Amino acid sequence: MKLAVEEQIELLGNKAPEFHQRIQESGRSLFPDSLITFQINLGKWCNQACKHCHVDASPKRTEMMSREVIEQCLELIGSISSLKTVDITGGAPEGHPLFRELVTRIKQLGLHAMDRCNLTILSEPGQEDLAQFLADNQVEVVASLPHFAPSRTDGQRGDGVFERSIAGLKRLNILGYGKELPLNLVYNPSGIFLSGNQDQLQREFKEKLSADFGIVFHNLYCINNMPINRFLWALERSSKIDTYLSTLVNAFNSSTISGLMCRSQISVGYDGTIYDCDFNQMLELTSNEVGHIRDFDLNRFQKRTIRTANHCYGCTAGAGSSCGGAVAE
């Protein structure tokens, strides 16, 4: 069982002050900046079904981006001069039959390609050469690893995931990731807590993974658990929504606003719908002014009002949270 997106938005709206009012009260403003990152969600299929997943992805999901929409994305990507990075996500994006073609064509456009990888996909049948493909194309790997403790990772992601994740990281290290090729890890808390200090956690992860497994990586990105989809339903079942929302609201940090990813990123869903960020996408909060990639107009997009709701407290609590980790000191 899960909550419909309308129920999620209503539930969060009843549990905390309106986020847009909190922004106004802070004396700050939230407005678009230059478009730097083009994020593509290739679909909701994933070989895992994590308890905290804000995408609600699983092996049972069949939604995938069509070739038509991929072609529209590539055409648009090639026309926006300010773009630097194409961020490919899912689900497990590597499971899409056109993933490798997409990566190849992004690189031909001269842009940086980023793959959000759950690590266990590297050992799935038929994906044995995936790590080599990523290395050959110098794709940045942003890999999910909830914790360096096996029990905490398996508790959140499923039995055996930690062992397979470590095997995946070792494979990537052999190919040069964590050295000359960019390898970054993503951490999120196991419970109703905010992410800890990113620099401190990064030191702990590096020391522990190096000492125990000989694994190296570049950066650790800390992301607060977003109160949507599976995590929100878990909060509802355990009667902890009020506690977690209070934690987020009380930790609101206005200095995070200038660094929020919605200011410099476009997020395109598997069906071509446009959103301000990945989290808005999962709540079906389409972007103002431009609703679908086929109708995209950069000028209108740059002048839009960014859509917000109370889940946005997750991105502004503490040091903040984004697809690239903390956004404030």
C-alpha distance (Angstrom), angle and dihedral (degrees) to the residues before:
residue distance angle dihedral
M1 . . .
K2 3.79 . .
L3 3.78 140.1 .
A4 3.80 120.3 -98.4
V5 3.80 114.2 -118.2
E6 3.81 91.6 -109.3
E7 3.80 89.7 53.7
Q8 3.80 91.3 48.7
I9 3.80 93.6 51.8
E10 3.80 91.9 45.9
L11 3.79 92.8 46.5
L12 3.79 93.4 50.7
G13 3.79 90.9 44.3
N14 3.79 90.8 56.7
K15 3.80 94.0 48.5
A16 3.81 102.3 56.2
P17 3.82 143.6 19.7
E18 3.81 113.0 -78.8
F19 3.78 108.8 -82.6
H20 3.81 95.6 -138.2
Q21 3.82 89.2 55.7
R22 3.80 90.2 52.2
I23 3.81 88.8 53.3
Q24 3.79 90.9 51.7
E25 3.80 92.6 46.9
S26 3.80 89.9 52.6
G27 3.79 90.9 61.7
R28 3.80 90.6 -122.9
S29 3.80 129.2 113.7
L30 3.78 131.8 -142.9
F31 3.80 113.2 -142.3
P32 3.82 136.8 148.9
D33 3.79 121.9 -87.6
S34 3.81 130.0 -170.5
L35 3.80 113.0 -44.1
I36 3.81 106.2 -110.3
T37 3.81 105.6 153.0
F38 3.79 127.4 49.8
Q39 3.79 108.8 -164.4
I40 3.80 119.1 -163.6
N41 3.80 121.4 -167.2
L42 3.80 104.8 -157.6
G43 3.79 94.3 -167.7
K44 3.77 149.0 -64.5
W45 3.80 99.9 -85.1
C46 3.79 112.9 115.8
N47 3.79 134.7 163.6
Q48 3.82 87.6 -133.9
A49 3.80 133.9 54.9
C50 3.81 104.9 -155.4
K51 3.78 120.6 -165.5
H52 3.81 94.1 -129.2
C53 3.84 97.3 42.2
H54 3.80 110.7 142.7
V55 3.82 89.7 -168.1
D56 3.83 92.2 56.3
A57 3.81 86.5 -134.9
S58 3.81 124.4 168.0
P59 3.81 143.2 148.1
K60 3.82 87.7 -89.1
R61 3.81 95.3 61.3
T62 3.79 115.4 98.6
E63 3.83 103.1 -179.7
M64 3.81 109.9 123.3
M65 3.81 135.1 163.8
S66 3.81 114.1 -98.7
R67 3.79 124.0 -127.9
E68 3.81 88.6 -112.5
V69 3.80 92.0 59.6
I70 3.82 92.1 43.1
E71 3.80 89.4 54.2
Q72 3.81 90.0 49.4
C73 3.81 89.5 51.0
L74 3.80 92.9 50.2
E75 3.79 92.2 48.2
L76 3.78 90.7 51.4
I77 3.80 93.9 44.1
G78 3.79 89.9 55.2
S79 3.82 91.7 52.2
I80 3.84 100.3 52.7
S81 3.80 109.6 83.4
S82 3.81 96.0 -169.9
L83 3.82 93.8 60.6
K84 3.79 117.5 112.0
T85 3.81 105.2 163.5
V86 3.78 137.8 36.1
D87 3.80 108.4 -155.8
I88 3.82 111.6 -157.8
T89 3.78 115.7 -160.6
G90 3.81 144.0 153.3
G91 3.07 144.1 122.6
A92 3.75 90.6 -47.8
P93 3.82 99.6 -26.9
E94 3.81 93.0 -165.9
G95 3.81 88.7 68.2
H96 3.81 90.8 67.2
P97 3.83 110.0 102.7
L98 3.83 91.1 -132.7
F99 3.81 96.7 46.2
R100 3.78 95.7 105.1
E101 3.78 93.8 45.2
L102 3.80 89.4 50.3
V103 3.80 92.3 51.6
T104 3.80 92.3 47.8
R105 3.79 93.1 51.3
I106 3.81 92.9 46.0
K107 3.79 88.9 55.0
Q108 3.82 89.9 48.4
L109 3.81 87.3 57.7
G110 3.80 88.3 57.6
L111 3.79 95.7 -114.2
H112 3.78 131.6 133.9
A113 3.82 112.3 -104.4
M114 3.79 121.8 -149.8
D115 3.79 125.1 -167.9
R116 3.80 120.1 -160.1
C117 3.77 99.1 -147.8
N118 3.81 129.3 -174.7
L119 3.85 89.7 -156.9
T120 3.82 95.3 -134.1
I121 3.81 89.3 77.7
L122 3.82 86.5 70.8
S123 3.81 89.8 70.4
E124 3.79 98.0 42.0
P125 3.82 115.9 119.3
G126 3.79 108.9 -89.0
Q127 3.81 93.4 21.2
E128 3.79 98.2 81.0
D129 3.83 91.3 116.6
L130 3.80 95.6 42.8
A131 3.81 95.8 100.3
Q132 3.81 90.3 51.4
F133 3.82 90.4 49.7
L134 3.81 91.2 52.2
A135 3.79 91.4 48.9
D136 3.80 93.9 46.4
N137 3.81 89.4 54.4
Q138 3.82 94.4 42.1
V139 3.79 91.4 -123.8
E140 3.79 115.5 174.7
V141 3.79 109.7 -121.0
V142 3.80 117.9 -146.2
A143 3.79 102.7 -171.9
S144 3.78 128.9 -165.7
L145 3.80 115.9 -128.9
P146 3.81 112.6 155.6
H147 3.81 93.5 -164.9
F148 3.79 145.4 -15.3
A149 3.82 88.7 -120.3
P150 3.84 109.7 90.0
S151 3.81 94.0 -144.0
R152 3.81 93.5 54.0
T153 3.79 94.2 48.4
D154 3.81 94.0 44.7
G155 3.80 90.8 44.6
Q156 3.79 90.2 58.4
R157 3.81 100.6 33.6
G158 3.80 107.5 25.6
D159 3.78 139.5 -87.9
G160 3.79 114.9 -49.8
V161 3.80 95.3 13.1
F162 3.81 94.0 113.7
E163 3.80 93.2 54.0
R164 3.80 92.4 47.9
S165 3.81 90.8 45.5
I166 3.79 91.7 53.7
A167 3.80 89.7 49.1
G168 3.80 88.9 51.6
L169 3.79 92.7 49.9
K170 3.80 91.4 49.6
R171 3.79 89.8 51.4
L172 3.81 90.8 50.7
N173 3.82 91.2 48.2
I174 3.81 90.9 53.6
L175 3.81 88.5 55.1
G176 3.81 92.5 52.1
Y177 3.79 101.2 -92.8
G178 3.78 113.2 143.9
K179 3.81 87.7 29.5
E180 3.81 119.6 50.9
L181 3.81 92.6 -10.1
P182 3.84 119.6 64.7
L183 3.81 115.8 -106.5
N184 3.80 118.8 170.8
L185 3.80 127.8 175.0
V186 3.79 129.1 -143.4
Y187 3.81 122.0 -141.7
N188 3.77 128.2 -172.1
P189 3.82 128.2 175.4
S190 3.79 121.3 -98.2
G191 3.79 96.1 -133.6
I192 3.79 144.6 14.2
F193 3.77 94.7 -46.1
L194 3.78 134.6 107.8
S195 3.77 119.3 -110.6
G196 3.79 112.8 -89.0
N197 3.79 126.2 -121.0
Q198 3.79 105.4 -48.4
D199 3.81 96.5 -144.9
Q200 3.79 92.7 49.2
L201 3.80 93.5 46.3
Q202 3.79 90.2 47.9
R203 3.80 90.4 55.6
E204 3.81 90.8 48.7
F205 3.81 93.1 48.6
K206 3.79 92.8 47.4
E207 3.79 93.7 48.1
K208 3.80 94.7 45.7
L209 3.82 98.2 42.9
S210 3.79 91.5 45.4
A211 3.81 94.8 47.2
D212 3.81 96.3 43.8
F213 3.80 102.6 34.7
G214 3.81 109.3 7.7
I215 3.82 90.0 -115.6
V216 3.80 122.2 153.6
F217 3.80 130.1 -170.0
H218 3.79 138.1 164.9
N219 3.82 112.0 -125.2
L220 3.79 138.9 4.1
Y221 3.80 116.0 -140.5
C222 3.81 115.2 -155.5
I223 3.79 115.6 -153.3
N224 3.81 126.0 -175.8
N225 3.79 114.6 -129.2
M226 3.78 106.3 -99.0
P227 3.84 113.8 -131.3
I228 3.80 95.1 -126.8
N229 3.81 137.6 100.2
R230 3.84 115.2 -12.0
F231 3.79 96.0 4.0
L232 3.81 92.3 49.7
W233 3.80 90.6 48.4
A234 3.81 89.3 51.0
L235 3.81 89.1 51.5
E236 3.79 90.1 49.3
R237 3.81 93.3 50.4
S238 3.79 91.9 50.0
S239 3.83 94.6 42.1
K240 3.82 91.0 -120.6
I241 3.79 101.7 121.4
D242 3.80 93.1 101.7
T243 3.80 91.3 49.0
Y244 3.79 95.1 49.3
L245 3.81 95.6 42.9
S246 3.81 89.8 49.6
T247 3.80 88.7 51.8
L248 3.81 91.1 52.7
V249 3.80 95.7 43.4
N250 3.80 94.1 46.7
A251 3.80 90.2 49.8
F252 3.83 94.1 50.7
N253 3.81 107.9 143.6
S254 3.79 116.6 -165.8
S255 3.81 91.7 -162.2
T256 3.81 88.8 71.3
I257 3.79 93.2 65.7
S258 3.80 97.6 82.1
G259 3.81 90.7 54.2
L260 3.80 100.0 46.3
M261 3.80 112.4 131.9
C262 3.82 93.4 -131.9
R263 3.81 88.7 72.4
S264 3.81 96.3 63.9
Q265 3.80 104.5 19.9
I266 3.77 139.4 79.1
S267 3.81 118.2 -155.8
V268 3.81 117.5 -157.1
G269 3.79 119.9 -164.3
Y270 3.79 124.6 -141.3
D271 3.83 90.1 -97.0
G272 3.82 94.0 50.0
T273 3.79 97.0 -101.0
I274 3.81 113.4 145.6
Y275 3.79 124.8 -130.2
D276 3.80 135.9 175.1
C277 3.80 92.5 -122.5
D278 3.78 143.7 -5.8
F279 3.81 92.7 -97.5
N280 3.81 93.6 52.5
Q281 3.80 86.6 50.3
M282 3.79 91.4 59.7
L283 3.81 90.4 52.1
E284 3.82 91.2 45.8
L285 3.80 92.1 -119.7
T286 3.78 98.1 154.1
S287 3.77 120.3 -153.5
N288 3.79 118.0 -92.3
E289 3.82 117.9 -109.8
V290 3.83 96.7 10.2
G291 3.81 117.1 52.1
H292 3.82 103.8 170.9
I293 3.77 135.1 29.3
R294 3.80 92.6 -121.2
D295 3.84 88.3 63.4
F296 3.80 96.5 42.0
D297 3.78 117.6 146.0
L298 3.81 115.8 178.3
N299 3.78 94.9 -153.6
R300 3.79 93.1 53.0
F301 3.81 91.0 43.9
Q302 3.80 91.9 52.7
K303 3.81 90.6 51.7
R304 3.81 96.5 46.4
T305 3.79 126.1 117.4
I306 3.80 108.0 -114.5
R307 3.81 111.1 -120.5
T308 3.78 117.3 -124.1
A309 3.80 138.6 178.1
N310 3.78 134.2 168.7
H311 3.80 95.3 -76.6
C312 3.83 84.3 72.1
Y313 3.80 88.3 78.6
G314 3.80 84.7 77.8
C315 3.82 90.2 65.9
T316 3.82 95.2 46.3
A317 3.81 101.5 43.5
G318 3.79 118.4 109.8
A319 3.80 110.8 -30.5
G320 3.77 88.8 -7.1
S321 3.76 130.3 -115.9
S322 3.79 136.0 -114.6
C323 3.78 140.1 147.6
G324 3.80 84.4 -82.8
G325 3.78 96.1 49.1
A326 3.81 128.4 -113.8
V327 3.80 117.3 13.4
A328 3.82 101.4 -166.7
E329 3.77 137.8 38.2
